[in-house]
Amino acid sequence: MNASAGPETGDPPAEAVRGLLRSAGWSEDYRLVRLEGGANNRVYRLESGARSGLLKRYFRHAGDARDRLGAEWGFSSFAWRHGVRALPEPLAANAGAGLALYAFVEGRKLLPGEVAAEHVRQAWRFYADVNVHRVQPDAAALSEASEACFSVDQHLHTVERRVERLRALEPASGVNGEAAALVREALAPAWERVAAGARRAAKGELAEELRPDGRRLSPSDFGFHNALLPADGRLRFLDFEYAGWDDPAKTVCDFFCQVAVPVPFGLWDEVVRAAARDQAAPEHVVRRCQRLLPVYRVKWVCIVLNEFLAVGARRRAFAGESDGEARKQLQLEKARRLLAEIL
């Protein structure tokens, strides 16, 4: 058993881990192996007898009010309870300790440029399979997604807040100064043009809220950066820390705008049709997707630049990111490329 749970190692408290194992019906003798790649949390492979699980220790900070564990556990448990299997089985959680245990999925990440139409279809079958059950009584207990938006005005205000946080970056030397200049000279003017265009396109619909029957359960942060491909070829989707009720147009736009493992834009029409298929007014979803795509392209520039915000840096440090300056430089180059595409 690995009982090295002191703050110097960052490992979770041994007694809390044992409690999860008791809840899951597993042996309390265990071994932890820290895994690389968790961008926001600490993740471990947990071995107990012949069983393997994924243990997550969730980031918590006064400057970040998201209930990451609650969102992921609620969404995963709901999906699994209703027979959806394209995700890891949730096994046990301890909200007080910020820990959750999931079945371990053997598989590999898709590489940039490797995403094909069949992968995209599997992703949207998963989305559809979850939403078949959105009318079940227990679906009402699920919270809204992180930064959920139900009107064009809300979408715009959400991205505006992100831009404003970045506008507050202090002029400095080095990479931090370059980031502040990029926000001031390129990101802010691009956002003003995009926001003005979205307001013109929305006209009288700016404040019109999406009706409850048009809202859908979103995995959120949905894309192939959060998926594994096992040997059986059936993708498993991961990381539902931001999941919940949301505008399906936001799910579509985020799906195409995430930068780690891009989705070919040639599949845009197919995905939009898939997202709109079960809607009473599918053309309304299609129109919202088209109007909001430029807005979400700016949002993802902001996400890429989160590295320069204090809470973003603390979250990366918690997850084990060791070379902050190198990562900042990488993120700055990504932001420049994305802004050039927008402009």
C-alpha positions in Angstrom: 0.0 0.0 0.0 1.2 3.5 -0.8 0.5 5.6 2.3 2.7 8.5 1.4 0.0 11.1 1.6 1.8 14.1 3.0 1.6 17.5 1.5 5.1 17.3 0.2 4.2 14.5 -2.3 0.7 15.8 -3.0 -0.7 12.3 -2.8 -4.3 12.0 -1.4 -4.8 11.0 2.3 -4.5 7.2 2.6 -7.6 7.0 4.8 -9.8 8.9 2.3 -8.6 6.5 -0.5 -9.4 3.5 1.7 -12.9 4.9 2.2 -13.4 5.0 -1.5 -12.2 1.5 -1.9 -14.6 0.3 0.8 -17.5 2.1 -1.0 -16.5 0.4 -4.3 -16.3 -3.0 -2.6 -12.5 -3.2 -3.4 -9.6 -4.4 -1.3 -8.2 -1.6 0.9 -4.6 -2.5 -0.1 -3.7 -0.3 -3.0 -0.9 1.2 -5.0 -1.0 4.7 -6.6 0.9 5.7 -9.8 0.8 9.4 -10.7 -0.2 9.9 -14.3 0.9 12.7 -16.6 -1.5 14.8 -18.6 -4.1 16.1 -16.1 -4.4 19.8 -17.0 -6.6 20.8 -14.0 -6.4 18.0 -11.5 -4.1 15.3 -10.1 -4.8 11.9 -11.6 -3.5 8.5 -10.5 -3.8 4.9 -11.6 -4.9 3.0 -8.6 -4.3 -0.7 -8.4 -6.1 -2.9 -5.8 -5.6 -6.6 -6.2 -6.5 -7.4 -9.8 -8.5 -4.2 -10.3 -7.4 -0.9 -11.7 -9.1 2.4 -11.3 -8.5 6.1 -12.1 -8.3 8.2 -9.0 -8.9 11.9 -9.4 -8.1 14.6 -6.9 -10.0 17.7 -8.0 -8.6 21.3 -8.0 -10.3 23.6 -5.5 -9.5 27.2 -5.0 -11.3 30.3 -3.6 -10.8 32.0 -7.0 -12.5 29.2 -8.9 -16.0 28.4 -7.6 -16.7 25.5 -10.0 -17.7 22.2 -8.3 -15.7 20.0 -10.6 -16.2 16.8 -8.7 -20.0 17.4 -8.4 -20.4 18.1 -12.1 -18.4 15.1 -13.3 -19.8 12.7 -10.7 -23.4 13.8 -11.4 -23.1 13.6 -15.2 -21.2 10.3 -15.2 -23.5 8.6 -12.7 -26.6 9.7 -14.6 -25.2 8.4 -17.9 -24.0 5.1 -16.5 -27.3 4.6 -14.5 -29.2 4.9 -17.8 -27.1 2.4 -19.7 -24.7 4.7 -21.5 -21.3 3.0 -21.7 -19.0 5.2 -23.7 -17.4 6.6 -20.6 -15.6 5.2 -17.5 -17.8 3.7 -14.8 -18.1 5.9 -11.8 -17.2 3.8 -8.7 -17.0 6.0 -5.6 -16.7 9.6 -4.5 -15.8 11.7 -1.4 -16.8 15.3 -1.9 -15.2 16.4 1.3 -11.8 15.1 0.3 -12.2 16.2 -3.3 -11.7 12.6 -4.6 -13.5 10.3 -7.0 -12.7 6.8 -8.3 -13.6 5.6 -11.8 -12.9 2.5 -13.7 -9.6 2.6 -15.6 -9.9 2.7 -19.4 -7.0 1.3 -21.4 -6.5 3.3 -24.6 -4.6 6.0 -26.3 -5.3 9.6 -27.3 -6.1 10.5 -30.9 -3.4 12.6 -32.4 -4.0 16.0 -34.1 -4.9 15.3 -37.7 -6.1 11.8 -36.9 -9.8 12.6 -36.2 -12.0 11.0 -38.9 -15.7 11.1 -39.6 -16.4 7.9 -37.7 -14.8 9.3 -34.6 -17.0 12.4 -34.8 -20.1 10.2 -35.3 -19.2 8.2 -32.2 -18.9 11.4 -30.2 -22.4 12.6 -31.3 -23.9 9.2 -30.7 -22.6 9.5 -27.1 -24.2 13.0 -26.9 -27.5 11.6 -28.3 -27.5 8.6 -26.0 -27.2 10.7 -22.9 -29.9 13.1 -24.1 -32.4 10.3 -24.8 -32.7 10.2 -21.0 -33.0 14.0 -20.4 -36.7 13.6 -19.7 -36.0 11.2 -16.8 -36.8 12.5 -13.3 -33.2 12.3 -12.2 -32.1 14.5 -15.0 -33.7 17.5 -13.3 -31.2 17.1 -10.4 -28.3 17.8 -12.8 -26.9 21.3 -12.6 -26.3 23.8 -15.4 -23.0 23.4 -17.2 -20.2 25.7 -16.4 -20.8 29.0 -18.1 -24.1 27.7 -19.4 -25.8 30.2 -21.7 -29.4 30.3 -22.9 -29.6 33.5 -24.9 -27.3 35.3 -27.3 -26.8 38.0 -24.8 -25.6 35.5 -22.2 -23.2 34.0 -24.7 -21.8 37.5 -25.4 -21.5 38.5 -21.8 -19.7 35.2 -20.9 -17.0 35.8 -23.5 -16.9 39.5 -22.6 -16.0 38.6 -19.0 -13.1 36.4 -20.3 -11.8 39.2 -22.5 -12.1 41.7 -19.6 -10.1 39.5 -17.3 -7.3 39.4 -19.9 -7.5 43.1 -20.5 -6.4 43.5 -16.8 -3.1 41.8 -17.4 -0.3 44.2 -16.3 2.2 45.4 -18.9 5.4 43.6 -18.2 8.6 42.3 -19.7 9.1 39.0 -21.4 6.3 36.6 -22.3 3.9 38.2 -19.9 4.3 41.6 -21.6 3.9 39.9 -25.0 0.6 38.4 -23.8 -0.7 41.8 -22.5 0.2 43.4 -25.8 -1.6 40.7 -27.8 -4.7 41.2 -25.8 -4.6 45.0 -26.1 -3.7 45.2 -29.8 -5.4 42.1 -31.3 -7.7 40.2 -29.1 -9.8 43.2 -27.7 -10.3 44.8 -31.2 -11.2 41.4 -32.7 -13.7 40.8 -29.9 -15.3 44.2 -30.4 -15.9 43.4 -34.1 -17.2 39.9 -33.5 -19.5 41.0 -30.7 -20.9 43.8 -32.8 -21.6 41.4 -35.7 -23.3 38.9 -33.4 -25.6 41.6 -32.0 -26.5 42.8 -35.5 -27.3 39.2 -36.6 -29.4 38.5 -33.5 -31.5 41.7 -33.8 -34.6 41.3 -31.7 -33.6 37.8 -30.5 -30.6 39.1 -28.4 -32.3 38.5 -25.0 -34.6 35.7 -26.0 -33.9 32.7 -23.8 -33.8 29.1 -25.1 -36.9 27.3 -23.8 -36.3 24.4 -21.3 -37.3 21.8 -23.9 -34.6 23.1 -26.2 -31.8 22.7 -23.7 -29.7 19.6 -23.6 -27.3 17.8 -21.3 -23.8 18.7 -22.4 -20.5 16.8 -21.6 -19.0 20.3 -21.9 -15.3 20.7 -22.9 -16.4 18.0 -25.4 -13.8 16.9 -27.9 -11.1 14.4 -28.7 -8.7 15.9 -26.2 -11.0 14.3 -23.7 -11.4 10.9 -25.3 -9.5 7.6 -25.4 -9.4 5.0 -28.2 -9.2 1.5 -26.8 -8.3 -1.6 -28.8 -11.9 -2.3 -29.6 -12.2 0.9 -31.6 -15.1 2.3 -29.5 -14.2 5.7 -28.1 -14.6 6.4 -24.4 -15.2 10.0 -23.4 -13.7 11.6 -20.3 -13.6 14.6 -18.0 -17.0 16.0 -17.4 -16.0 18.6 -14.8 -18.0 21.3 -16.6 -21.0 19.2 -17.7 -24.6 19.9 -17.3 -27.6 21.6 -18.9 -26.7 24.0 -21.8 -27.4 25.4 -25.2 -26.7 22.7 -27.8 -25.2 25.4 -30.0 -22.5 26.1 -27.4 -21.7 22.4 -27.3 -21.3 22.4 -31.1 -19.1 25.5 -31.2 -16.9 24.4 -28.4 -16.5 21.0 -30.1 -15.1 22.6 -33.2 -13.1 25.3 -31.4 -11.1 23.2 -29.0 -7.5 23.4 -30.1 -5.7 20.3 -28.7 -7.1 17.7 -31.2 -9.0 19.7 -33.8 -12.1 18.5 -35.5 -12.2 18.9 -39.3 -14.5 21.8 -40.2 -15.6 19.8 -43.2 -17.8 17.9 -40.8 -19.6 21.0 -39.5 -22.9 20.5 -41.3 -23.1 16.9 -40.2 -22.5 17.7 -36.6 -24.9 20.7 -36.6 -27.6 18.5 -38.1 -26.9 15.8 -35.4 -27.3 18.4 -32.6 -30.5 19.8 -34.1 -32.1 16.5 -35.0 -34.2 16.0 -31.9 -35.3 19.7 -31.6 -38.8 21.0 -32.2 -37.3 23.7 -34.4 -34.0 22.3 -35.8 -33.4 25.3 -38.1 -33.2 27.5 -35.0 -30.3 25.5 -33.6 -28.6 25.6 -37.0 -28.9 29.4 -37.1 -27.6 29.8 -33.5 -24.6 27.6 -34.3 -23.7 29.7 -37.3 -24.1 33.0 -35.4 -22.2 31.9 -32.3 -19.2 30.2 -34.0 -17.2 33.5 -34.3 -18.0 34.3 -30.7 -16.6 30.9 -29.5 -13.5 31.2 -31.6 -12.7 34.3 -29.6 -13.6 32.5 -26.4 -11.0 29.8 -27.2 -8.3 32.4 -27.7 -9.1 33.5 -24.1 -9.0 29.9 -22.8 -5.6 29.4 -24.4 -4.4 32.6 -22.6 -5.7 31.4 -19.2 -2.1 30.5 -18.4 -1.5 34.2 -17.8 -4.2 34.5 -15.2 -3.4 33.8 -11.5 -6.0 31.1 -11.0 -5.1 29.4 -14.2 -1.4 29.2 -13.2 -2.3 27.8 -9.8 -4.5 25.1 -11.4 -1.7 24.0 -13.6 0.7 24.0 -10.7 -1.7 21.8 -8.7 -1.9 19.4 -11.7 1.8 19.1 -11.8 2.9 21.5 -14.6 6.6 22.1 -13.9 7.7 24.5 -16.6 5.3 27.4 -16.5 7.3 29.8 -18.6 7.7 27.3 -21.5 4.0 26.6 -21.3 3.2 30.3 -21.4 5.3 30.7 -24.6 3.5 27.8 -26.2 0.1 29.1 -25.3 1.0 32.6 -26.6 2.0 31.2 -30.0 -1.3 29.2 -30.1 -3.2 32.4 -29.3 -1.5 34.3 -32.1 -2.3 31.6 -34.6 -6.0 31.5 -33.6 -6.3 35.2 -33.7 -4.7 35.3 -37.2 -7.4 32.8 -38.4 -10.2 35.0 -36.9 -8.8 38.2 -38.5 
